[in-house]
Amino acid sequence: MLAGLALILALVLVNLLPVNPYFDIVLADWRQGRYLHFNGLSQWLAWV
């Protein structure tokens, strides 16, 4: 019951709080290669 209440509270906070002001900056600085490196790492970990 406590986990369910925590989930509901988190959903309410996510929907009510303002958008992160740094999100646009991070999105502008994002490079495709970072995701590809993470993808390669996750595939390697899955293989291990």
Backbone bond lengths (Angstrom), bond angles and torsions (degrees), N, CA, C in turn:
res aa  C-N    CA-C-N  psi(-1)  N-CA   C-N-CA  omega(-1)  CA-C   N-CA-C  phi
1 M - - - 1.442 - - 1.528 110.10 -
2 L 1.339 115.27 -39.36 1.461 119.66 179.53 1.531 111.02 -65.17
3 A 1.331 116.82 -39.47 1.465 120.17 178.39 1.528 110.95 -65.43
4 G 1.314 116.97 -38.82 1.459 120.67 177.79 1.520 111.94 -63.95
5 L 1.324 116.48 -42.23 1.471 120.43 177.18 1.525 111.40 -65.07
6 A 1.335 116.63 -38.72 1.460 120.08 178.18 1.523 110.69 -65.07
7 L 1.334 116.76 -38.29 1.462 120.89 178.09 1.526 110.89 -65.40
8 I 1.318 116.65 -44.31 1.468 120.60 178.54 1.519 110.53 -63.20
9 L 1.329 117.59 -42.77 1.461 121.24 178.40 1.526 110.98 -62.41
10 A 1.330 117.13 -42.01 1.458 120.44 178.76 1.526 111.36 -63.89
11 L 1.326 117.23 -41.13 1.463 120.49 178.05 1.516 111.80 -64.01
12 V 1.325 116.75 -40.62 1.462 120.50 178.32 1.521 110.33 -64.48
13 L 1.333 117.04 -44.92 1.464 119.86 -179.28 1.524 111.86 -64.73
14 V 1.320 117.44 -40.92 1.461 120.85 179.38 1.524 110.70 -61.69
15 N 1.323 117.01 -38.42 1.459 120.30 -177.62 1.521 113.41 -81.93
16 L 1.317 118.63 -20.40 1.464 120.65 -177.28 1.523 114.01 -99.40
17 L 1.322 116.86 -29.86 1.464 119.39 -178.54 1.528 110.60 -71.69
18 P 1.334 117.41 150.54 1.466 119.50 179.12 1.527 112.00 -68.20
19 V 1.312 115.06 163.15 1.462 121.53 -179.18 1.529 109.24 -67.23
20 N 1.314 116.43 144.71 1.452 122.04 178.69 1.529 109.42 -61.93
21 P 1.330 118.24 122.28 1.469 119.75 -178.35 1.528 113.34 -67.52
22 Y 1.309 118.11 -19.81 1.459 121.23 -178.58 1.524 112.39 -89.94
23 F 1.333 117.45 -4.13 1.468 121.01 -176.93 1.522 111.48 -61.05
24 D 1.343 118.07 -42.81 1.464 121.00 179.91 1.523 111.89 -64.82
25 I 1.324 116.48 -36.25 1.468 120.71 179.70 1.531 109.73 -67.55
26 V 1.320 116.29 -45.01 1.465 120.59 179.86 1.524 109.98 -65.01
27 L 1.329 116.77 -40.85 1.451 120.78 -179.74 1.525 111.43 -65.57
28 A 1.342 117.58 -36.37 1.459 121.05 178.74 1.533 111.35 -69.86
29 D 1.338 117.08 -30.07 1.463 121.16 -177.60 1.529 112.29 -88.49
30 W 1.334 117.32 -8.85 1.465 121.72 -176.21 1.522 110.16 -67.23
31 R 1.322 115.28 139.44 1.457 120.82 178.73 1.522 108.80 -121.37
32 Q 1.302 116.60 146.94 1.460 121.61 -177.70 1.523 111.47 -60.87
33 G 1.309 117.68 -34.73 1.451 121.33 -176.57 1.511 113.82 -62.49
34 R 1.335 117.16 -30.83 1.455 119.17 179.99 1.523 110.78 -63.05
35 Y 1.318 116.17 -41.19 1.466 119.04 178.55 1.529 110.22 -66.70
36 L 1.312 116.11 -39.65 1.458 119.09 -178.79 1.524 110.92 -64.84
37 H 1.332 117.10 -37.47 1.455 119.78 177.78 1.528 109.91 -65.72
38 F 1.338 115.91 -42.24 1.459 119.65 177.91 1.519 110.78 -63.95
39 N 1.325 116.92 -38.61 1.455 120.94 178.71 1.531 110.07 -64.07
40 G 1.305 117.27 -43.63 1.457 120.33 177.58 1.518 111.98 -63.01
41 L 1.327 116.83 -39.53 1.468 120.63 178.68 1.521 110.61 -65.12
42 S 1.328 117.28 -42.31 1.472 119.43 -179.67 1.530 110.73 -66.86
43 Q 1.333 117.76 -36.52 1.464 119.59 177.20 1.520 110.96 -67.02
44 W 1.326 116.93 -38.08 1.456 120.64 178.93 1.521 110.14 -66.13
45 L 1.349 116.72 -42.20 1.465 119.87 178.75 1.525 111.27 -65.63
46 A 1.332 116.98 -36.60 1.463 119.90 177.34 1.519 110.81 -65.64
47 W 1.320 116.58 -36.10 1.467 120.26 178.88 1.526 110.73 -67.51
48 V 1.339 115.89 -41.12 1.462 121.04 -179.94 1.509 109.10 -66.95
